Amino acid sequence: MKRYLILHKDRNATYKYFLSPHNGGYILTILYYDKIGTWTKSEEV
């Protein structure tokens, strides 16, 4: 499976976006890394 990674940084956090093919569409997985050092994952179709 092909996944596309977009890495974005701003002053407060680092974001990783994974775009994965799924059932003819795509799933966008967002990993959010804040200053405290915790990864928070949110996913939407």
C-alpha distance matrix in Angstrom:
0.0 3.8 6.4 10.0 12.8 16.4 19.2 22.5 25.8 29.1 32.3 31.5 27.8 24.5 21.5 17.8 15.6 11.9 10.6 7.4 7.3 9.2 11.8 12.5 12.9 11.5 12.0 13.9 14.4 17.5 18.9 22.6 24.6 28.3 31.4 32.0 28.9 26.9 23.3 23.1 19.8 19.9 17.3 17.8 16.4
3.8 0.0 3.8 6.8 9.9 13.4 16.4 19.7 23.1 26.5 29.9 29.3 25.8 22.4 19.4 15.7 13.5 10.0 8.5 6.5 7.1 10.2 13.2 13.0 12.7 10.8 11.6 12.7 13.5 16.2 17.6 21.1 23.2 26.8 29.8 30.9 27.8 26.2 22.6 22.4 19.4 19.4 17.0 17.4 16.2
6.4 3.8 0.0 3.7 6.5 10.0 12.9 16.2 19.6 22.9 26.2 25.6 22.1 18.7 15.6 11.9 9.7 6.3 5.5 4.8 7.3 10.5 14.0 14.0 12.6 9.8 9.7 9.8 10.2 12.6 14.0 17.4 19.5 23.1 26.1 27.3 24.3 22.7 19.1 19.0 16.1 16.2 14.2 14.9 14.4
10.0 6.8 3.7 0.0 3.8 6.7 10.0 13.1 16.7 20.0 23.5 23.2 19.9 16.5 13.5 10.1 7.7 5.4 4.9 6.6 9.3 12.7 16.2 15.6 13.6 10.5 10.5 9.5 10.1 11.6 13.2 16.1 18.2 21.6 24.5 26.1 23.4 22.1 18.7 18.6 16.1 16.1 14.5 15.0 14.8
12.8 9.9 6.5 3.8 0.0 3.8 6.5 9.9 13.2 16.6 20.0 19.8 16.4 12.9 10.2 6.8 5.5 4.7 6.6 9.1 12.5 15.4 19.1 18.8 16.4 13.0 12.1 10.0 9.5 9.8 10.6 13.2 14.8 18.2 20.9 22.7 20.0 19.1 15.8 16.2 14.3 14.8 14.1 15.3 16.0
16.4 13.4 10.0 6.7 3.8 0.0 3.8 6.5 10.1 13.4 16.9 17.0 14.0 10.6 8.0 5.7 4.9 6.6 8.4 11.7 14.9 17.8 21.3 20.7 17.9 14.5 13.5 10.6 10.4 9.5 10.3 11.9 13.6 16.5 19.1 21.4 19.1 18.5 15.6 15.8 14.5 14.8 14.6 15.6 16.7
19.2 16.4 12.9 10.0 6.5 3.8 0.0 3.8 6.8 10.4 13.7 14.0 10.9 7.4 5.8 4.6 6.4 8.9 11.6 14.8 18.2 20.9 24.5 24.2 21.3 17.7 16.2 13.0 11.9 10.0 9.5 10.2 10.9 13.6 15.8 18.3 16.1 16.1 13.7 14.6 14.1 15.1 15.8 17.4 19.2
22.5 19.7 16.2 13.1 9.9 6.5 3.8 0.0 3.8 6.9 10.5 11.0 8.5 5.8 5.0 6.4 8.1 11.5 13.9 17.4 20.8 23.1 26.6 26.2 23.0 19.5 18.0 14.4 13.4 10.7 10.3 9.7 10.3 12.1 14.1 17.1 15.6 15.9 14.0 14.6 14.7 15.4 16.6 18.0 20.1
25.8 23.1 19.6 16.7 13.2 10.1 6.8 3.8 0.0 3.8 6.9 7.9 6.1 4.4 6.1 8.8 11.3 14.7 17.4 20.8 24.3 26.5 30.1 29.8 26.6 23.0 21.2 17.5 16.1 12.9 11.7 9.9 9.4 10.1 11.4 14.7 13.7 14.8 13.8 14.8 15.9 17.0 18.8 20.5 23.1
29.1 26.5 22.9 20.0 16.6 13.4 10.4 6.9 3.8 0.0 3.8 5.6 5.6 6.4 8.5 11.8 14.0 17.7 20.2 23.7 27.1 29.1 32.5 32.2 28.8 25.3 23.4 19.7 18.4 14.9 13.8 11.2 10.6 10.0 10.7 14.4 14.4 15.6 15.2 15.9 17.4 18.2 20.4 21.9 24.7
32.3 29.9 26.2 23.5 20.0 16.9 13.7 10.5 6.9 3.8 0.0 3.8 6.1 8.3 11.2 14.7 17.3 20.9 23.6 27.0 30.5 32.3 35.7 35.6 32.2 28.7 26.6 22.8 21.2 17.5 16.0 12.9 11.4 9.6 9.1 12.8 13.7 15.5 16.0 17.0 19.2 20.2 22.9 24.6 27.6
31.5 29.3 25.6 23.2 19.8 17.0 14.0 11.0 7.9 5.6 3.8 0.0 3.8 7.3 10.0 13.7 16.3 19.9 22.8 26.0 29.5 30.9 34.3 34.5 31.0 27.6 25.0 21.4 19.4 15.6 13.8 10.3 8.8 6.4 6.3 9.8 11.0 12.4 13.2 13.9 16.4 17.6 20.6 22.5 25.8
27.8 25.8 22.1 19.9 16.4 14.0 10.9 8.5 6.1 5.6 6.1 3.8 0.0 3.8 6.5 10.1 13.0 16.4 19.5 22.5 26.1 27.6 31.1 31.5 28.1 24.5 21.9 18.3 16.1 12.4 10.3 7.0 5.5 4.4 6.1 9.3 9.2 10.1 10.1 11.0 13.3 14.7 17.6 19.8 23.0
24.5 22.4 18.7 16.5 12.9 10.6 7.4 5.8 4.4 6.4 8.3 7.3 3.8 0.0 3.8 6.8 10.1 13.4 16.6 19.6 23.3 25.0 28.6 29.0 25.7 22.1 19.6 16.1 13.8 10.4 8.3 6.1 5.0 6.5 8.6 11.3 9.9 10.5 9.4 10.7 12.2 13.9 16.2 18.5 21.4
21.5 19.4 15.6 13.5 10.2 8.0 5.8 5.0 6.1 8.5 11.2 10.0 6.5 3.8 0.0 3.8 6.5 9.9 13.0 16.1 19.7 21.4 25.0 25.2 22.0 18.3 15.9 12.3 10.3 6.9 5.7 4.7 6.1 8.6 11.6 13.8 12.1 11.5 9.3 9.6 9.9 11.0 12.9 15.0 17.7
17.8 15.7 11.9 10.1 6.8 5.7 4.6 6.4 8.8 11.8 14.7 13.7 10.1 6.8 3.8 0.0 3.8 6.6 10.0 12.8 16.5 18.5 22.1 22.5 19.5 15.8 13.4 10.2 8.1 5.8 5.0 6.6 8.2 11.5 14.5 16.2 13.9 12.9 9.9 10.3 9.5 10.7 11.7 13.9 16.1
15.6 13.5 9.7 7.7 5.5 4.9 6.4 8.1 11.3 14.0 17.3 16.3 13.0 10.1 6.5 3.8 0.0 3.8 6.5 9.7 13.3 15.3 18.8 18.9 15.8 12.1 10.1 6.8 5.7 4.7 6.4 8.8 11.4 14.5 17.8 19.4 17.2 15.8 12.5 11.9 9.9 9.9 9.8 11.2 12.9
11.9 10.0 6.3 5.4 4.7 6.6 8.9 11.5 14.7 17.7 20.9 19.9 16.4 13.4 9.9 6.6 3.8 0.0 3.8 6.3 10.0 12.1 15.9 16.2 13.5 9.8 7.9 5.7 5.0 6.4 8.2 11.5 14.0 17.4 20.7 22.0 19.4 17.6 14.0 13.4 10.7 10.8 9.5 10.8 11.7
10.6 8.5 5.5 4.9 6.6 8.4 11.6 13.9 17.4 20.2 23.6 22.8 19.5 16.6 13.0 10.0 6.5 3.8 0.0 3.8 6.9 9.4 12.9 12.7 10.0 6.4 5.8 4.8 6.5 8.9 11.5 14.6 17.5 20.8 24.1 25.5 23.0 21.1 17.5 16.4 13.4 12.5 10.2 10.2 9.9
7.4 6.5 4.8 6.6 9.1 11.7 14.8 17.4 20.8 23.7 27.0 26.0 22.5 19.6 16.1 12.8 9.7 6.3 3.8 0.0 3.8 6.3 10.0 10.4 8.5 5.4 5.2 6.6 8.0 11.2 13.6 17.1 19.9 23.3 26.7 27.7 25.0 22.9 19.1 18.0 14.6 13.8 11.0 11.0 9.8
7.3 7.1 7.3 9.3 12.5 14.9 18.2 20.8 24.3 27.1 30.5 29.5 26.1 23.3 19.7 16.5 13.3 10.0 6.9 3.8 0.0 3.8 6.9 6.8 5.8 4.4 6.3 9.0 11.2 14.6 17.2 20.7 23.6 27.0 30.4 31.3 28.8 26.5 22.7 21.4 17.8 16.6 13.3 12.4 10.1
9.2 10.2 10.5 12.7 15.4 17.8 20.9 23.1 26.5 29.1 32.3 30.9 27.6 25.0 21.4 18.5 15.3 12.1 9.4 6.3 3.8 0.0 3.8 5.6 5.1 5.0 6.2 9.8 11.8 15.5 18.2 21.6 24.7 28.0 31.6 32.2 29.7 27.1 23.3 21.6 17.8 16.2 12.6 11.5 8.7
11.8 13.2 14.0 16.2 19.1 21.3 24.5 26.6 30.1 32.5 35.7 34.3 31.1 28.6 25.0 22.1 18.8 15.9 12.9 10.0 6.9 3.8 0.0 3.8 5.4 7.5 9.3 13.0 15.2 18.9 21.7 25.1 28.3 31.4 35.1 35.6 33.2 30.4 26.7 24.8 21.0 19.1 15.3 13.6 10.3
12.5 13.0 14.0 15.6 18.8 20.7 24.2 26.2 29.8 32.2 35.6 34.5 31.5 29.0 25.2 22.5 18.9 16.2 12.7 10.4 6.8 5.6 3.8 0.0 3.8 7.0 10.1 13.4 16.2 19.6 22.8 26.0 29.2 32.4 36.0 36.8 34.6 32.0 28.2 26.3 22.6 20.6 16.9 14.7 11.2
12.9 12.7 12.6 13.6 16.4 17.9 21.3 23.0 26.6 28.8 32.2 31.0 28.1 25.7 22.0 19.5 15.8 13.5 10.0 8.5 5.8 5.1 5.4 3.8 0.0 3.7 7.0 10.0 13.2 16.4 19.7 22.7 26.1 29.1 32.7 33.7 31.6 29.1 25.4 23.3 19.7 17.4 13.7 11.4 7.9
11.5 10.8 9.8 10.5 13.0 14.5 17.7 19.5 23.0 25.3 28.7 27.6 24.5 22.1 18.3 15.8 12.1 9.8 6.4 5.4 4.4 5.0 7.5 7.0 3.7 0.0 3.8 6.4 9.6 12.8 16.1 19.1 22.4 25.5 29.1 30.1 28.0 25.5 21.8 19.9 16.4 14.3 10.9 9.1 6.4
12.0 11.6 9.7 10.5 12.1 13.5 16.2 18.0 21.2 23.4 26.6 25.0 21.9 19.6 15.9 13.4 10.1 7.9 5.8 5.2 6.3 6.2 9.3 10.1 7.0 3.8 0.0 3.8 6.3 9.7 12.9 16.0 19.4 22.4 26.1 26.8 24.7 22.1 18.4 16.4 12.7 10.7 7.2 6.1 4.7
13.9 12.7 9.8 9.5 10.0 10.6 13.0 14.4 17.5 19.7 22.8 21.4 18.3 16.1 12.3 10.2 6.8 5.7 4.8 6.6 9.0 9.8 13.0 13.4 10.0 6.4 3.8 0.0 3.8 6.4 9.9 12.7 16.2 19.1 22.7 23.8 21.8 19.4 15.8 13.8 10.5 8.6 5.9 5.6 6.2
14.4 13.5 10.2 10.1 9.5 10.4 11.9 13.4 16.1 18.4 21.2 19.4 16.1 13.8 10.3 8.1 5.7 5.0 6.5 8.0 11.2 11.8 15.2 16.2 13.2 9.6 6.3 3.8 0.0 3.8 6.6 9.9 13.1 16.2 19.9 20.6 18.4 15.9 12.2 10.5 7.1 6.1 4.6 6.7 8.7
17.5 16.2 12.6 11.6 9.8 9.5 10.0 10.7 12.9 14.9 17.5 15.6 12.4 10.4 6.9 5.8 4.7 6.4 8.9 11.2 14.6 15.5 18.9 19.6 16.4 12.8 9.7 6.4 3.8 0.0 3.8 6.3 9.8 12.7 16.4 17.4 15.5 13.2 9.8 8.0 5.7 5.3 6.1 8.4 11.3
18.9 17.6 14.0 13.2 10.6 10.3 9.5 10.3 11.7 13.8 16.0 13.8 10.3 8.3 5.7 5.0 6.4 8.2 11.5 13.6 17.2 18.2 21.7 22.8 19.7 16.1 12.9 9.9 6.6 3.8 0.0 3.8 6.6 9.9 13.4 14.1 11.9 9.8 6.2 5.6 4.6 6.6 8.7 11.7 14.7
22.6 21.1 17.4 16.1 13.2 11.9 10.2 9.7 9.9 11.2 12.9 10.3 7.0 6.1 4.7 6.6 8.8 11.5 14.6 17.1 20.7 21.6 25.1 26.0 22.7 19.1 16.0 12.7 9.9 6.3 3.8 0.0 3.8 6.4 10.1 11.1 9.6 7.9 5.4 5.0 6.3 8.2 11.1 13.9 17.2
24.6 23.2 19.5 18.2 14.8 13.6 10.9 10.3 9.4 10.6 11.4 8.8 5.5 5.0 6.1 8.2 11.4 14.0 17.5 19.9 23.6 24.7 28.3 29.2 26.1 22.4 19.4 16.2 13.1 9.8 6.6 3.8 0.0 3.8 6.9 8.1 6.2 5.6 4.7 6.6 9.0 11.6 14.6 17.6 20.9
28.3 26.8 23.1 21.6 18.2 16.5 13.6 12.1 10.1 10.0 9.6 6.4 4.4 6.5 8.6 11.5 14.5 17.4 20.8 23.3 27.0 28.0 31.4 32.4 29.1 25.5 22.4 19.1 16.2 12.7 9.9 6.4 3.8 0.0 3.8 5.5 5.5 6.0 7.2 8.5 11.6 13.8 17.1 19.9 23.4
31.4 29.8 26.1 24.5 20.9 19.1 15.8 14.1 11.4 10.7 9.1 6.3 6.1 8.6 11.6 14.5 17.8 20.7 24.1 26.7 30.4 31.6 35.1 36.0 32.7 29.1 26.1 22.7 19.9 16.4 13.4 10.1 6.9 3.8 0.0 3.8 5.3 7.7 10.0 11.9 15.2 17.5 20.9 23.7 27.2
32.0 30.9 27.3 26.1 22.7 21.4 18.3 17.1 14.7 14.4 12.8 9.8 9.3 11.3 13.8 16.2 19.4 22.0 25.5 27.7 31.3 32.2 35.6 36.8 33.7 30.1 26.8 23.8 20.6 17.4 14.1 11.1 8.1 5.5 3.8 0.0 3.8 5.9 9.2 11.3 14.9 17.6 21.1 24.2 27.8
28.9 27.8 24.3 23.4 20.0 19.1 16.1 15.6 13.7 14.4 13.7 11.0 9.2 9.9 12.1 13.9 17.2 19.4 23.0 25.0 28.8 29.7 33.2 34.6 31.6 28.0 24.7 21.8 18.4 15.5 11.9 9.6 6.2 5.5 5.3 3.8 0.0 3.8 6.7 9.7 13.1 16.2 19.5 22.8 26.2
26.9 26.2 22.7 22.1 19.1 18.5 16.1 15.9 14.8 15.6 15.5 12.4 10.1 10.5 11.5 12.9 15.8 17.6 21.1 22.9 26.5 27.1 30.4 32.0 29.1 25.5 22.1 19.4 15.9 13.2 9.8 7.9 5.6 6.0 7.7 5.9 3.8 0.0 3.8 6.4 9.8 13.0 16.4 19.8 23.3
23.3 22.6 19.1 18.7 15.8 15.6 13.7 14.0 13.8 15.2 16.0 13.2 10.1 9.4 9.3 9.9 12.5 14.0 17.5 19.1 22.7 23.3 26.7 28.2 25.4 21.8 18.4 15.8 12.2 9.8 6.2 5.4 4.7 7.2 10.0 9.2 6.7 3.8 0.0 3.8 6.5 9.9 13.0 16.5 19.8
23.1 22.4 19.0 18.6 16.2 15.8 14.6 14.6 14.8 15.9 17.0 13.9 11.0 10.7 9.6 10.3 11.9 13.4 16.4 18.0 21.4 21.6 24.8 26.3 23.3 19.9 16.4 13.8 10.5 8.0 5.6 5.0 6.6 8.5 11.9 11.3 9.7 6.4 3.8 0.0 3.8 6.7 10.2 13.5 17.0
19.8 19.4 16.1 16.1 14.3 14.5 14.1 14.7 15.9 17.4 19.2 16.4 13.3 12.2 9.9 9.5 9.9 10.7 13.4 14.6 17.8 17.8 21.0 22.6 19.7 16.4 12.7 10.5 7.1 5.7 4.6 6.3 9.0 11.6 15.2 14.9 13.1 9.8 6.5 3.8 0.0 3.8 6.7 10.3 13.6
19.9 19.4 16.2 16.1 14.8 14.8 15.1 15.4 17.0 18.2 20.2 17.6 14.7 13.9 11.0 10.7 9.9 10.8 12.5 13.8 16.6 16.2 19.1 20.6 17.4 14.3 10.7 8.6 6.1 5.3 6.6 8.2 11.6 13.8 17.5 17.6 16.2 13.0 9.9 6.7 3.8 0.0 3.8 6.9 10.5
17.3 17.0 14.2 14.5 14.1 14.6 15.8 16.6 18.8 20.4 22.9 20.6 17.6 16.2 12.9 11.7 9.8 9.5 10.2 11.0 13.3 12.6 15.3 16.9 13.7 10.9 7.2 5.9 4.6 6.1 8.7 11.1 14.6 17.1 20.9 21.1 19.5 16.4 13.0 10.2 6.7 3.8 0.0 3.8 7.0
17.8 17.4 14.9 15.0 15.3 15.6 17.4 18.0 20.5 21.9 24.6 22.5 19.8 18.5 15.0 13.9 11.2 10.8 10.2 11.0 12.4 11.5 13.6 14.7 11.4 9.1 6.1 5.6 6.7 8.4 11.7 13.9 17.6 19.9 23.7 24.2 22.8 19.8 16.5 13.5 10.3 6.9 3.8 0.0 3.8
16.4 16.2 14.4 14.8 16.0 16.7 19.2 20.1 23.1 24.7 27.6 25.8 23.0 21.4 17.7 16.1 12.9 11.7 9.9 9.8 10.1 8.7 10.3 11.2 7.9 6.4 4.7 6.2 8.7 11.3 14.7 17.2 20.9 23.4 27.2 27.8 26.2 23.3 19.8 17.0 13.6 10.5 7.0 3.8 0.0
